[in-house]
Structures are given as C-alpha cells and as structure tokens.
Amino acid sequence: MKVIETDIEIHASVEVVWDVLTDFGKYAEWNPFITEASGEIRRGEQLKIHIEPPGARGMTFRPTVLTAERGRRLEWLGRLLVPKIFDGHHQLRIHPLDTDRVRFAQREEFSGLLVPVFLNEEATAQGFREMNEALKERAEALTRA
C-alpha cells in the first residue's frame, strides 16, 4: 500500500471551508487538481471526479462516497475495474483549530496490483498540495469579503 498525505492551515471557519470543498459546481473556478466533480455527497452515492495531476495525464473516475460528515470529512473509494487492481481511498478532513482557523488534510491510501505501475506519487502529492493552496486562497478570500 502507498499513502500520500498533505495538510495546510486555513484562516477561515469550518463552515466556509466545507462549503468551498463541497461546491463541486465551482471546482473549475479554483481547483487545479480536481478540475471537475459532480454527484451527491451522501454515503453510498457515486461521484464523477476528473483530476489533472501536474505534469501527468488527467483521468476521470467514479468513486463511491464512504463518509460524508458535514464540516468534518468526506471520503470516497475509487477503483480501476475490479477490487484489488488499483484502489484509492481518498480522505478530505477539516480539523477546527479555533473559530476561524482550521487544518485541512488530504490523505489517500492506494492499494492493488497495479499501484506500482500506474501511481505517479510525485505528481499526485503535488496535485494535493496545489489543491490545498487553492482551497486556502479561496476560503480566506471569502472570509475577508
């Protein structure tokens, strides 16, 4: 199994960060990594996600929502074809630090036979960091408005 983790401190409330993170319709405006997302954020529902890792080929996949706790976490599981070929368990978490400051963390656990072949760890980690920075910028700008 391979794990990629990133985090960032954001000077905005839990509510603002959650609202930006779950407003899939606006991802194209601010998110350089997940450039398109759609679907209902509810356990068991299927999402449509398009990622553009820096310097790597983009891809669209249809993960299933595992957890959706408003203001706290969103998790999904994406698969290539069938289980144990290439699985990605993605976690987006918001940890309150005080009323107007949070730590946002992304973690993905990759498992399966084709992970060594298809996973570009460097590009994926860079994509996570770029998304974190963009989320911070957008949430903080909305807080200042």
N, CA, C and O atoms as a GROMACS GRO file, in nm:
protein
  580
    1MET      N    1   0.085  -0.118   0.000
    1MET     CA    2   0.000   0.000   0.000
    1MET      C    3   0.089   0.124   0.000
    1MET      O    4   0.194   0.126   0.065
    2LYS      N    5   0.047   0.225  -0.073
    2LYS     CA    6   0.114   0.355  -0.076
    2LYS      C    7   0.019   0.458  -0.016
    2LYS      O    8  -0.102   0.452  -0.039
    3VAL      N    9   0.073   0.551   0.061
    3VAL     CA   10  -0.008   0.655   0.124
    3VAL      C   11   0.052   0.791   0.089
    3VAL      O   12   0.173   0.811   0.098
    4ILE      N   13  -0.034   0.883   0.050
    4ILE     CA   14   0.006   1.022   0.027
    4ILE      C   15  -0.077   1.108   0.121
    4ILE      O   16  -0.200   1.097   0.125
    5GLU      N   17  -0.009   1.195   0.196
    5GLU     CA   18  -0.077   1.284   0.290
    5GLU      C   19  -0.024   1.425   0.275
    5GLU      O   20   0.096   1.447   0.259
    6THR      N   21  -0.114   1.521   0.281
    6THR     CA   22  -0.077   1.662   0.281
    6THR      C   23  -0.173   1.735   0.375
    6THR      O   24  -0.283   1.687   0.402
    7ASP      N   25  -0.130   1.851   0.426
    7ASP     CA   26  -0.222   1.934   0.504
    7ASP      C   27  -0.180   2.080   0.495
    7ASP      O   28  -0.070   2.112   0.451
    8ILE      N   29  -0.271   2.166   0.538
    8ILE     CA   30  -0.247   2.309   0.532
    8ILE      C   31  -0.336   2.378   0.636
    8ILE      O   32  -0.446   2.332   0.664
    9GLU      N   33  -0.287   2.486   0.692
    9GLU     CA   34  -0.367   2.566   0.784
    9GLU      C   35  -0.440   2.673   0.703
    9GLU      O   36  -0.380   2.739   0.618
   10ILE      N   37  -0.569   2.689   0.731
   10ILE     CA   38  -0.653   2.785   0.660
   10ILE      C   39  -0.718   2.877   0.762
   10ILE      O   40  -0.777   2.830   0.860
   11HIS      N   41  -0.708   3.007   0.738
   11HIS     CA   42  -0.769   3.106   0.827
   11HIS      C   43  -0.911   3.136   0.779
   11HIS      O   44  -0.940   3.239   0.719
   12ALA      N   45  -0.998   3.041   0.808
   12ALA     CA   46  -1.141   3.051   0.774
   12ALA      C   47  -1.214   2.953   0.865
   12ALA      O   48  -1.153   2.864   0.924
   13SER      N   49  -1.344   2.970   0.875
   13SER     CA   50  -1.423   2.881   0.961
   13SER      C   51  -1.442   2.745   0.895
   13SER      O   52  -1.424   2.729   0.774
   14VAL      N   53  -1.479   2.648   0.976
   14VAL     CA   54  -1.511   2.514   0.928
   14VAL      C   55  -1.619   2.524   0.820
   14VAL      O   56  -1.610   2.458   0.717
   15GLU      N   57  -1.720   2.606   0.845
   15GLU     CA   58  -1.833   2.616   0.752
   15GLU      C   59  -1.790   2.668   0.616
   15GLU      O   60  -1.832   2.616   0.512
   16VAL      N   61  -1.705   2.771   0.615
   16VAL     CA   62  -1.659   2.828   0.488
   16VAL      C   63  -1.577   2.724   0.411
   16VAL      O   64  -1.598   2.705   0.291
   17VAL      N   65  -1.485   2.658   0.478
   17VAL     CA   66  -1.401   2.559   0.412
   17VAL      C   67  -1.487   2.444   0.358
   17VAL      O   68  -1.468   2.399   0.245
   18TRP      N   69  -1.581   2.396   0.438
   18TRP     CA   70  -1.670   2.288   0.394
   18TRP      C   71  -1.752   2.331   0.272
   18TRP      O   72  -1.766   2.255   0.176
   19ASP      N   73  -1.805   2.451   0.277
   19ASP     CA   74  -1.887   2.499   0.166
   19ASP      C   75  -1.807   2.506   0.036
   19ASP      O   76  -1.858   2.468  -0.070
   20VAL      N   77  -1.683   2.556   0.043
   20VAL     CA   78  -1.599   2.561  -0.077
   20VAL      C   79  -1.568   2.419  -0.124
   20VAL      O   80  -1.577   2.390  -0.244
   21LEU      N   81  -1.531   2.334  -0.033
   21LEU     CA   82  -1.491   2.198  -0.066
   21LEU      C   83  -1.604   2.117  -0.128
   21LEU      O   84  -1.579   2.032  -0.214
   22THR      N   85  -1.726   2.141  -0.088
   22THR     CA   86  -1.839   2.060  -0.136
   22THR      C   87  -1.920   2.126  -0.247
   22THR      O   88  -2.019   2.070  -0.293
   23ASP      N   89  -1.880   2.244  -0.290
   23ASP     CA   90  -1.947   2.311  -0.402
   23ASP      C   91  -1.881   2.266  -0.532
   23ASP      O   92  -1.806   2.341  -0.595
   24PHE      N   93  -1.910   2.142  -0.571
   24PHE     CA   94  -1.847   2.083  -0.688
   24PHE      C   95  -1.864   2.166  -0.815
   24PHE      O   96  -1.774   2.170  -0.899
   25GLY      N   97  -1.976   2.232  -0.829
   25GLY     CA   98  -2.003   2.311  -0.948
   25GLY      C   99  -1.904   2.423  -0.972
   25GLY      O  100  -1.892   2.472  -1.084
   26LYS      N  101  -1.832   2.464  -0.869
   26LYS     CA  102  -1.735   2.574  -0.882
   26LYS      C  103  -1.590   2.527  -0.884
   26LYS      O  104  -1.499   2.610  -0.886
   27TYR      N  105  -1.567   2.397  -0.885
   27TYR     CA  106  -1.429   2.347  -0.884
   27TYR      C  107  -1.346   2.402  -1.000
   27TYR      O  108  -1.228   2.433  -0.983
   28ALA      N  109  -1.405   2.412  -1.117
   28ALA     CA  110  -1.330   2.461  -1.234
   28ALA      C  111  -1.279   2.604  -1.212
   28ALA      O  112  -1.182   2.644  -1.276
   29GLU      N  113  -1.343   2.680  -1.124
   29GLU     CA  114  -1.302   2.819  -1.096
   29GLU      C  115  -1.176   2.827  -1.011
   29GLU      O  116  -1.100   2.923  -1.022
   30TRP      N  117  -1.152   2.727  -0.927
   30TRP     CA  118  -1.042   2.742  -0.832
   30TRP      C  119  -0.952   2.620  -0.813
   30TRP      O  120  -0.839   2.634  -0.768
   31ASN      N  121  -1.000   2.501  -0.846
   31ASN     CA  122  -0.927   2.379  -0.811
   31ASN      C  123  -0.838   2.331  -0.926
   31ASN      O  124  -0.889   2.286  -1.028
   32PRO      N  125  -0.705   2.341  -0.911
   32PRO     CA  126  -0.616   2.300  -1.019
   32PRO      C  127  -0.595   2.149  -1.030
   32PRO      O  128  -0.543   2.101  -1.130
   33PHE      N  129  -0.636   2.074  -0.928
   33PHE     CA  130  -0.614   1.930  -0.927
   33PHE      C  131  -0.741   1.853  -0.964
   33PHE      O  132  -0.741   1.775  -1.059
   34ILE      N  133  -0.848   1.876  -0.889
   34ILE     CA  134  -0.977   1.816  -0.924
   34ILE      C  135  -1.052   1.923  -1.002
   34ILE      O  136  -1.116   2.010  -0.943
   35THR      N  137  -1.044   1.915  -1.134
   35THR     CA  138  -1.097   2.022  -1.217
   35THR      C  139  -1.246   2.009  -1.244
   35THR      O  140  -1.311   2.106  -1.283
   36GLU      N  141  -1.301   1.890  -1.222
   36GLU     CA  142  -1.445   1.868  -1.235
   36GLU      C  143  -1.489   1.767  -1.131
   36GLU      O  144  -1.420   1.668  -1.105
   37ALA      N  145  -1.603   1.792  -1.072
   37ALA     CA  146  -1.661   1.698  -0.976
   37ALA      C  147  -1.812   1.715  -0.978
   37ALA      O  148  -1.864   1.826  -0.991
   38SER      N  149  -1.881   1.604  -0.966
   38SER     CA  150  -2.027   1.610  -0.960
   38SER      C  151  -2.078   1.487  -0.885
   38SER      O  152  -2.007   1.388  -0.868
   39GLY      N  153  -2.200   1.498  -0.843
   39GLY     CA  154  -2.264   1.388  -0.770
   39GLY      C  155  -2.312   1.435  -0.635
   39GLY      O  156  -2.281   1.544  -0.589
   40GLU      N  157  -2.389   1.349  -0.573
   40GLU     CA  158  -2.446   1.381  -0.442
   40GLU      C  159  -2.352   1.335  -0.331
   40GLU      O  160  -2.307   1.220  -0.330
   41ILE      N  161  -2.324   1.425  -0.240
   41ILE     CA  162  -2.231   1.396  -0.130
   41ILE      C  163  -2.310   1.329  -0.018
   41ILE      O  164  -2.351   1.392   0.080
   42ARG      N  165  -2.327   1.199  -0.037
   42ARG     CA  166  -2.401   1.119   0.061
   42ARG      C  167  -2.349   0.976   0.054
   42ARG      O  168  -2.321   0.924  -0.055
   43ARG      N  169  -2.337   0.914   0.168
   43ARG     CA  170  -2.284   0.778   0.177
   43ARG      C  171  -2.353   0.686   0.077
   43ARG      O  172  -2.476   0.682   0.068
   44GLY      N  173  -2.272   0.611   0.003
   44GLY     CA  174  -2.325   0.516  -0.094
   44GLY      C  175  -2.345   0.572  -0.234
   44GLY      O  176  -2.363   0.496  -0.329
   45GLU      N  177  -2.342   0.703  -0.247
   45GLU     CA  178  -2.363   0.766  -0.378
   45GLU      C  179  -2.233   0.763  -0.460
   45GLU      O  180  -2.123   0.759  -0.405
   46GLN      N  181  -2.250   0.766  -0.591
   46GLN     CA  182  -2.135   0.767  -0.680
   46GLN      C  183  -2.107   0.909  -0.728
   46GLN      O  184  -2.199   0.980  -0.769
   47LEU      N  185  -1.981   0.948  -0.724
   47LEU     CA  186  -1.938   1.078  -0.773
   47LEU      C  187  -1.871   1.062  -0.908
   47LEU      O  188  -1.834   0.951  -0.948
   48LYS      N  189  -1.856   1.172  -0.979
   48LYS     CA  190  -1.776   1.175  -1.100
   48LYS      C  191  -1.666   1.277  -1.075
   48LYS      O  192  -1.695   1.394  -1.049
   49ILE      N  193  -1.541   1.234  -1.081
   49ILE     CA  194  -1.427   1.318  -1.048
   49ILE      C  195  -1.328   1.316  -1.164
   49ILE      O  196  -1.295   1.210  -1.217
   50HIS      N  197  -1.282   1.434  -1.204
   50HIS     CA  198  -1.176   1.444  -1.305
   50HIS      C  199  -1.056   1.513  -1.240
   50HIS      O  200  -1.067   1.624  -1.190
   51ILE      N  201  -0.941   1.444  -1.243
   51ILE     CA  202  -0.820   1.501  -1.185
   51ILE      C  203  -0.720   1.534  -1.295
   51ILE      O  204  -0.717   1.471  -1.400
   52GLU      N  205  -0.639   1.637  -1.267
   52GLU     CA  206  -0.532   1.680  -1.358
   52GLU      C  207  -0.404   1.693  -1.277
   52GLU      O  208  -0.366   1.804  -1.240
   53PRO      N  209  -0.335   1.582  -1.250
   53PRO     CA  210  -0.209   1.592  -1.175
   53PRO      C  211  -0.107   1.671  -1.256
   53PRO      O  212  -0.101   1.657  -1.378
   54PRO      N  213  -0.026   1.755  -1.190
   54PRO     CA  214   0.073   1.835  -1.262
   54PRO      C  215   0.171   1.746  -1.340
   54PRO      O  216   0.230   1.653  -1.284
   55GLY      N  217   0.186   1.775  -1.467
   55GLY     CA  218   0.280   1.702  -1.549
   55GLY      C  219   0.242   1.559  -1.580
   55GLY      O  220   0.322   1.483  -1.635
   56ALA      N  221   0.121   1.520  -1.546
   56ALA     CA  222   0.076   1.382  -1.571
   56ALA      C  223  -0.057   1.387  -1.647
   56ALA      O  224  -0.120   1.492  -1.659
   57ARG      N  225  -0.096   1.273  -1.697
   57ARG     CA  226  -0.220   1.263  -1.774
   57ARG      C  227  -0.342   1.272  -1.682
   57ARG      O  228  -0.345   1.210  -1.576
   58GLY      N  229  -0.442   1.348  -1.724
   58GLY     CA  230  -0.566   1.358  -1.648
   58GLY      C  231  -0.648   1.232  -1.662
   58GLY      O  232  -0.632   1.154  -1.756
   59MET      N  233  -0.738   1.214  -1.566
   59MET     CA  234  -0.827   1.097  -1.572
   59MET      C  235  -0.958   1.126  -1.502
   59MET      O  236  -0.964   1.207  -1.409
   60THR      N  237  -1.062   1.058  -1.546
   60THR     CA  238  -1.194   1.068  -1.484
   60THR      C  239  -1.226   0.932  -1.422
   60THR      O  240  -1.203   0.828  -1.483
   61PHE      N  241  -1.279   0.935  -1.301
   61PHE     CA  242  -1.319   0.812  -1.235
   61PHE      C  243  -1.447   0.836  -1.158
   61PHE      O  244  -1.488   0.951  -1.140
   62ARG      N  245  -1.510   0.730  -1.113
   62ARG     CA  246  -1.640   0.736  -1.046
   62ARG      C  247  -1.633   0.666  -0.911
   62ARG      O  248  -1.672   0.550  -0.897
   63PRO      N  249  -1.583   0.738  -0.810
   63PRO     CA  250  -1.572   0.677  -0.678
   63PRO      C  251  -1.707   0.675  -0.605
   63PRO      O  252  -1.801   0.746  -0.641
   64THR      N  253  -1.714   0.592  -0.503
   64THR     CA  254  -1.831   0.582  -0.418
   64THR      C  255  -1.803   0.652  -0.285
   64THR      O  256  -1.698   0.631  -0.224
   65VAL      N  257  -1.898   0.735  -0.241
   65VAL     CA  258  -1.883   0.806  -0.114
   65VAL      C  259  -1.892   0.706   0.001
   65VAL      O  260  -1.989   0.630   0.012
   66LEU      N  261  -1.790   0.707   0.086
   66LEU     CA  262  -1.788   0.620   0.203
   66LEU      C  263  -1.839   0.694   0.327
   66LEU      O  264  -1.912   0.639   0.408
   67THR      N  265  -1.798   0.821   0.339
   67THR     CA  266  -1.833   0.902   0.456
   67THR      C  267  -1.855   1.046   0.412
   67THR      O  268  -1.779   1.099   0.332
   68ALA      N  269  -1.958   1.108   0.465
   68ALA     CA  270  -1.984   1.249   0.441
   68ALA      C  271  -2.036   1.308   0.572
   68ALA      O  272  -2.156   1.302   0.600
   69GLU      N  273  -1.946   1.365   0.650
   69GLU     CA  274  -1.981   1.429   0.776
   69GLU      C  275  -1.964   1.579   0.758
   69GLU      O  276  -1.853   1.630   0.752
   70ARG      N  277  -2.076   1.648   0.751
   70ARG     CA  278  -2.074   1.792   0.725
   70ARG      C  279  -1.976   1.864   0.818
   70ARG      O  280  -1.979   1.849   0.940
   71GLY      N  281  -1.889   1.943   0.756
   71GLY     CA  282  -1.793   2.023   0.832
   71GLY      C  283  -1.676   1.946   0.888
   71GLY      O  284  -1.591   2.004   0.956
   72ARG      N  285  -1.668   1.816   0.860
   72ARG     CA  286  -1.560   1.735   0.919
   72ARG      C  287  -1.482   1.653   0.817
   72ARG      O  288  -1.359   1.664   0.808
   73ARG      N  289  -1.554   1.571   0.739
   73ARG     CA  290  -1.480   1.485   0.647
   73ARG      C  291  -1.566   1.433   0.533
   73ARG      O  292  -1.688   1.416   0.545
   74LEU      N  293  -1.497   1.410   0.423
   74LEU     CA  294  -1.556   1.349   0.305
   74LEU      C  295  -1.456   1.242   0.259
   74LEU      O  296  -1.338   1.270   0.241
   75GLU      N  297  -1.506   1.120   0.241
   75GLU     CA  298  -1.420   1.011   0.198
   75GLU      C  299  -1.488   0.937   0.084
   75GLU      O  300  -1.609   0.920   0.082
   76TRP      N  301  -1.404   0.893  -0.011
   76TRP     CA  302  -1.456   0.812  -0.120
   76TRP      C  303  -1.358   0.702  -0.155
   76TRP      O  304  -1.240   0.708  -0.121
   77LEU      N  305  -1.409   0.601  -0.223
   77LEU     CA  306  -1.327   0.490  -0.270
   77LEU      C  307  -1.342   0.481  -0.421
   77LEU      O  308  -1.452   0.462  -0.473
   78GLY      N  309  -1.229   0.494  -0.490
   78GLY     CA  310  -1.226   0.479  -0.634
   78GLY      C  311  -1.156   0.350  -0.670
   78GLY      O  312  -1.064   0.306  -0.601
   79ARG      N  313  -1.200   0.288  -0.779
   79ARG     CA  314  -1.142   0.161  -0.823
   79ARG      C  315  -1.122   0.161  -0.973
   79ARG      O  316  -1.196   0.223  -1.049
   80LEU      N  317  -1.018   0.090  -1.013
   80LEU     CA  318  -0.997   0.065  -1.155
   80LEU      C  319  -1.050  -0.076  -1.182
   80LEU      O  320  -0.994  -0.175  -1.135
   81LEU      N  321  -1.158  -0.083  -1.257
   81LEU     CA  322  -1.223  -0.208  -1.295
   81LEU      C  323  -1.280  -0.287  -1.177
   81LEU      O  324  -1.398  -0.274  -1.147
   82VAL      N  325  -1.200  -0.367  -1.110
   82VAL     CA  326  -1.249  -0.452  -1.002
   82VAL      C  327  -1.162  -0.431  -0.878
   82VAL      O  328  -1.050  -0.379  -0.889
   83PRO      N  329  -1.211  -0.470  -0.760
   83PRO     CA  330  -1.131  -0.453  -0.638
   83PRO      C  331  -0.993  -0.521  -0.648
   83PRO      O  332  -0.976  -0.624  -0.712
   84LYS      N  333  -0.899  -0.458  -0.582
   84LYS     CA  334  -0.762  -0.508  -0.565
   84LYS      C  335  -0.675  -0.499  -0.690
   84LYS      O  336  -0.567  -0.557  -0.695
   85ILE      N  337  -0.723  -0.425  -0.791
   85ILE     CA  338  -0.640  -0.397  -0.908
   85ILE      C  339  -0.570  -0.262  -0.887
   85ILE      O  340  -0.448  -0.253  -0.892
   86PHE      N  341  -0.650  -0.158  -0.862
   86PHE     CA  342  -0.598  -0.025  -0.828
   86PHE      C  343  -0.709   0.047  -0.753
   86PHE      O  344  -0.803   0.098  -0.814
   87ASP      N  345  -0.699   0.052  -0.621
   87ASP     CA  346  -0.799   0.115  -0.536
   87ASP      C  347  -0.740   0.239  -0.472
   87ASP      O  348  -0.623   0.239  -0.432
   88GLY      N  349  -0.819   0.344  -0.463
   88GLY     CA  350  -0.777   0.466  -0.394
   88GLY      C  351  -0.883   0.509  -0.294
   88GLY      O  352  -0.996   0.542  -0.331
   89HIS      N  353  -0.846   0.509  -0.166
   89HIS     CA  354  -0.935   0.556  -0.059
   89HIS      C  355  -0.892   0.698  -0.025
   89HIS      O  356  -0.789   0.719   0.040
   90HIS      N  357  -0.971   0.796  -0.071
   90HIS     CA  358  -0.937   0.938  -0.056
   90HIS      C  359  -1.012   0.997   0.063
   90HIS      O  360  -1.132   0.975   0.080
   91GLN      N  361  -0.940   1.073   0.145
   91GLN     CA  362  -0.998   1.135   0.264
   91GLN      C  363  -0.969   1.285   0.262
   91GLN      O  364  -0.854   1.327   0.246
   92LEU      N  365  -1.073   1.364   0.279
   92LEU     CA  366  -1.064   1.510   0.291
   92LEU      C  367  -1.116   1.542   0.430
   92LEU      O  368  -1.232   1.516   0.462
   93ARG      N  369  -1.030   1.601   0.514
   93ARG     CA  370  -1.070   1.624   0.654
   93ARG      C  371  -1.046   1.769   0.694
   93ARG      O  372  -0.948   1.832   0.654
   94ILE      N  373  -1.138   1.818   0.775
   94ILE     CA  374  -1.128   1.954   0.829
   94ILE      C  375  -1.120   1.942   0.980
   94ILE      O  376  -1.211   1.889   1.045
   95HIS      N  377  -1.010   1.992   1.037
   95HIS     CA  378  -0.989   1.988   1.182
   95HIS      C  379  -0.994   2.130   1.235
   95HIS      O  380  -0.906   2.210   1.203
   96PRO      N  381  -1.095   2.166   1.316
   96PRO     CA  382  -1.102   2.302   1.370
   96PRO      C  383  -0.986   2.327   1.467
   96PRO      O  384  -0.955   2.244   1.552
   97LEU      N  385  -0.922   2.443   1.452
   97LEU     CA  386  -0.817   2.485   1.544
   97LEU      C  387  -0.869   2.592   1.639
   97LEU      O  388  -0.831   2.597   1.756
   98ASP      N  389  -0.957   2.678   1.587
   98ASP     CA  390  -1.036   2.771   1.667
   98ASP      C  391  -1.152   2.816   1.580
   98ASP      O  392  -1.177   2.753   1.477
   99THR      N  393  -1.224   2.920   1.617
   99THR     CA  394  -1.348   2.953   1.544
   99THR      C  395  -1.324   2.996   1.399
   99THR      O  396  -1.413   2.980   1.315
  100ASP      N  397  -1.208   3.050   1.368
  100ASP     CA  398  -1.184   3.096   1.232
  100ASP      C  399  -1.051   3.045   1.176
  100ASP      O  400  -0.983   3.114   1.100
  101ARG      N  401  -1.016   2.925   1.216
  101ARG     CA  402  -0.890   2.865   1.169
  101ARG      C  403  -0.904   2.713   1.174
  101ARG      O  404  -0.948   2.656   1.273
  102VAL      N  405  -0.864   2.648   1.062
  102VAL     CA  406  -0.874   2.502   1.054
  102VAL      C  407  -0.745   2.445   0.994
  102VAL      O  408  -0.665   2.516   0.932
  103ARG      N  409  -0.728   2.318   1.013
  103ARG     CA  410  -0.626   2.243   0.940
  103ARG      C  411  -0.702   2.152   0.844
  103ARG      O  412  -0.785   2.071   0.885
  104PHE      N  413  -0.672   2.169   0.715
  104PHE     CA  414  -0.733   2.085   0.612
  104PHE      C  415  -0.630   1.978   0.573
  104PHE      O  416  -0.515   2.010   0.547
  105ALA      N  417  -0.673   1.853   0.570
  105ALA     CA  418  -0.582   1.743   0.538
  105ALA      C  419  -0.641   1.655   0.429
  105ALA      O  420  -0.761   1.625   0.428
  106GLN      N  421  -0.554   1.614   0.339
  106GLN     CA  422  -0.589   1.515   0.238
  106GLN      C  423  -0.501   1.393   0.260
  106GLN      O  424  -0.382   1.404   0.290
  107ARG      N  425  -0.561   1.277   0.246
  107ARG     CA  426  -0.487   1.151   0.258
  107ARG      C  427  -0.547   1.054   0.157
  107ARG      O  428  -0.669   1.045   0.144
  108GLU      N  429  -0.461   0.984   0.088
  108GLU     CA  430  -0.511   0.878   0.001
  108GLU      C  431  -0.426   0.754   0.021
  108GLU      O  432  -0.303   0.758   0.023
  109GLU      N  433  -0.497   0.644   0.037
  109GLU     CA  434  -0.433   0.513   0.051
  109GLU      C  435  -0.457   0.437  -0.079
  109GLU      O  436  -0.571   0.409  -0.116
  110PHE      N  437  -0.349   0.405  -0.147
  110PHE     CA  438  -0.356   0.333  -0.273
  110PHE      C  439  -0.318   0.188  -0.249
  110PHE      O  440  -0.217   0.159  -0.184
  111SER      N  441  -0.398   0.096  -0.302
  111SER     CA  442  -0.366  -0.045  -0.289
  111SER      C  443  -0.407  -0.117  -0.417
  111SER      O  444  -0.490  -0.069  -0.494
  112GLY      N  445  -0.347  -0.234  -0.437
  112GLY     CA  446  -0.381  -0.314  -0.554
  112GLY      C  447  -0.259  -0.350  -0.637
  112GLY      O  448  -0.152  -0.292  -0.621
  113LEU      N  449  -0.278  -0.445  -0.723
  113LEU     CA  450  -0.169  -0.499  -0.804
  113LEU      C  451  -0.103  -0.397  -0.897
  113LEU      O  452   0.017  -0.404  -0.920
  114LEU      N  453  -0.182  -0.303  -0.949
  114LEU     CA  454  -0.128  -0.210  -1.048
  114LEU      C  455  -0.080  -0.076  -0.990
  114LEU      O  456  -0.040   0.012  -1.066
  115VAL      N  457  -0.082  -0.061  -0.859
  115VAL     CA  458  -0.035   0.064  -0.798
  115VAL      C  459   0.109   0.095  -0.839
  115VAL      O  460   0.136   0.209  -0.876
  116PRO      N  461   0.201   0.000  -0.835
  116PRO     CA  462   0.338   0.033  -0.874
  116PRO      C  463   0.350   0.078  -1.021
  116PRO      O  464   0.443   0.150  -1.056
  117VAL      N  465   0.258   0.036  -1.104
  117VAL     CA  466   0.262   0.069  -1.246
  117VAL      C  467   0.198   0.204  -1.276
  117VAL      O  468   0.253   0.283  -1.352
  118PHE      N  469   0.082   0.231  -1.216
  118PHE     CA  470   0.003   0.348  -1.252
  118PHE      C  471   0.016   0.469  -1.161
  118PHE      O  472  -0.014   0.580  -1.204
  119LEU      N  473   0.058   0.452  -1.037
  119LEU     CA  474   0.061   0.565  -0.944
  119LEU      C  475   0.186   0.650  -0.966
  119LEU      O  476   0.298   0.601  -0.955
  120ASN      N  477   0.164   0.776  -0.996
  120ASN     CA  478   0.272   0.874  -1.003
  120ASN      C  479   0.267   0.950  -0.871
  120ASN      O  480   0.197   1.051  -0.859
  121GLU      N  481   0.341   0.902  -0.772
  121GLU     CA  482   0.335   0.960  -0.637
  121GLU      C  483   0.369   1.107  -0.634
  121GLU      O  484   0.301   1.186  -0.568
  122GLU      N  485   0.474   1.145  -0.704
  122GLU     CA  486   0.519   1.284  -0.702
  122GLU      C  487   0.413   1.378  -0.758
  122GLU      O  488   0.382   1.481  -0.698
  123ALA      N  489   0.358   1.343  -0.874
  123ALA     CA  490   0.255   1.427  -0.936
  123ALA      C  491   0.129   1.434  -0.851
  123ALA      O  492   0.068   1.540  -0.838
  124THR      N  493   0.090   1.321  -0.792
  124THR     CA  494  -0.030   1.318  -0.709
  124THR      C  495  -0.010   1.404  -0.584
  124THR      O  496  -0.098   1.482  -0.548
  125ALA      N  497   0.104   1.389  -0.517
  125ALA     CA  498   0.131   1.470  -0.398
  125ALA      C  499   0.134   1.618  -0.433
  125ALA      O  500   0.083   1.700  -0.358
  126GLN      N  501   0.195   1.652  -0.547
  126GLN     CA  502   0.198   1.792  -0.589
  126GLN      C  503   0.057   1.842  -0.619
  126GLN      O  504   0.024   1.956  -0.586
  127GLY      N  505  -0.025   1.759  -0.679
  127GLY     CA  506  -0.165   1.795  -0.704
  127GLY      C  507  -0.240   1.822  -0.575
  127GLY      O  508  -0.317   1.918  -0.566
  128PHE      N  509  -0.219   1.739  -0.474
  128PHE     CA  510  -0.281   1.760  -0.343
  128PHE      C  511  -0.237   1.894  -0.286
  128PHE      O  512  -0.320   1.972  -0.238
  129ARG      N  513  -0.106   1.922  -0.290
  129ARG     CA  514  -0.055   2.048  -0.234
  129ARG      C  515  -0.113   2.169  -0.308
  129ARG      O  516  -0.150   2.268  -0.246
  130GLU      N  517  -0.121   2.160  -0.440
  130GLU     CA  518  -0.178   2.271  -0.518
  130GLU      C  519  -0.326   2.290  -0.486
  130GLU      O  520  -0.372   2.404  -0.476
  131MET      N  521  -0.399   2.182  -0.469
  131MET     CA  522  -0.540   2.193  -0.431
  131MET      C  523  -0.552   2.256  -0.292
  131MET      O  524  -0.637   2.342  -0.270
  132ASN      N  525  -0.468   2.213  -0.199
  132ASN     CA  526  -0.472   2.269  -0.063
  132ASN      C  527  -0.450   2.420  -0.067
  132ASN      O  528  -0.523   2.496  -0.004
  133GLU      N  529  -0.348   2.463  -0.141
  133GLU     CA  530  -0.318   2.607  -0.152
  133GLU      C  531  -0.435   2.683  -0.213
  133GLU      O  532  -0.471   2.791  -0.166
  134ALA      N  533  -0.494   2.627  -0.317
  134ALA     CA  534  -0.607   2.692  -0.384
  134ALA      C  535  -0.729   2.699  -0.292
  134ALA      O  536  -0.801   2.799  -0.291
  135LEU      N  537  -0.754   2.593  -0.216
  135LEU     CA  538  -0.864   2.593  -0.119
  135LEU      C  539  -0.841   2.700  -0.014
  135LEU      O  540  -0.934   2.772   0.022
  136LYS      N  541  -0.719   2.710   0.035
  136LYS     CA  542  -0.683   2.812   0.135
  136LYS      C  543  -0.710   2.952   0.079
  136LYS      O  544  -0.773   3.035   0.144
  137GLU      N  545  -0.661   2.975  -0.042
  137GLU     CA  546  -0.679   3.107  -0.105
  137GLU      C  547  -0.826   3.142  -0.121
  137GLU      O  548  -0.867   3.254  -0.090
  138ARG      N  549  -0.905   3.048  -0.168
  138ARG     CA  550  -1.048   3.075  -0.192
  138ARG      C  551  -1.124   3.096  -0.060
  138ARG      O  552  -1.201   3.190  -0.047
  139ALA      N  553  -1.102   3.007   0.037
  139ALA     CA  554  -1.173   3.017   0.164
  139ALA      C  555  -1.134   3.145   0.239
  139ALA      O  556  -1.220   3.212   0.297
  140GLU      N  557  -1.007   3.180   0.237
  140GLU     CA  558  -0.964   3.302   0.305
  140GLU      C  559  -1.017   3.427   0.234
  140GLU      O  560  -1.050   3.526   0.300
  141ALA      N  561  -1.025   3.424   0.102
  141ALA     CA  562  -1.081   3.538   0.028
  141ALA      C  563  -1.229   3.555   0.061
  141ALA      O  564  -1.276   3.668   0.077
  142LEU      N  565  -1.302   3.445   0.072
  142LEU     CA  566  -1.445   3.453   0.109
  142LEU      C  567  -1.462   3.503   0.252
  142LEU      O  568  -1.560   3.571   0.283
  143THR      N  569  -1.367   3.470   0.338
  143THR     CA  570  -1.374   3.514   0.477
  143THR      C  571  -1.351   3.665   0.486
  143THR      O  572  -1.413   3.734   0.567
  144ARG      N  573  -1.261   3.715   0.401
  144ARG     CA  574  -1.231   3.860   0.402
  144ARG      C  575  -1.343   3.942   0.338
  144ARG      O  576  -1.358   4.060   0.368
  145ALA      N  577  -1.420   3.880   0.250
  145ALA     CA  578  -1.524   3.955   0.175
  145ALA      C  579  -1.636   4.004   0.265
  145ALA      O  580  -1.730   4.067   0.217
   0.00000   0.00000   0.00000
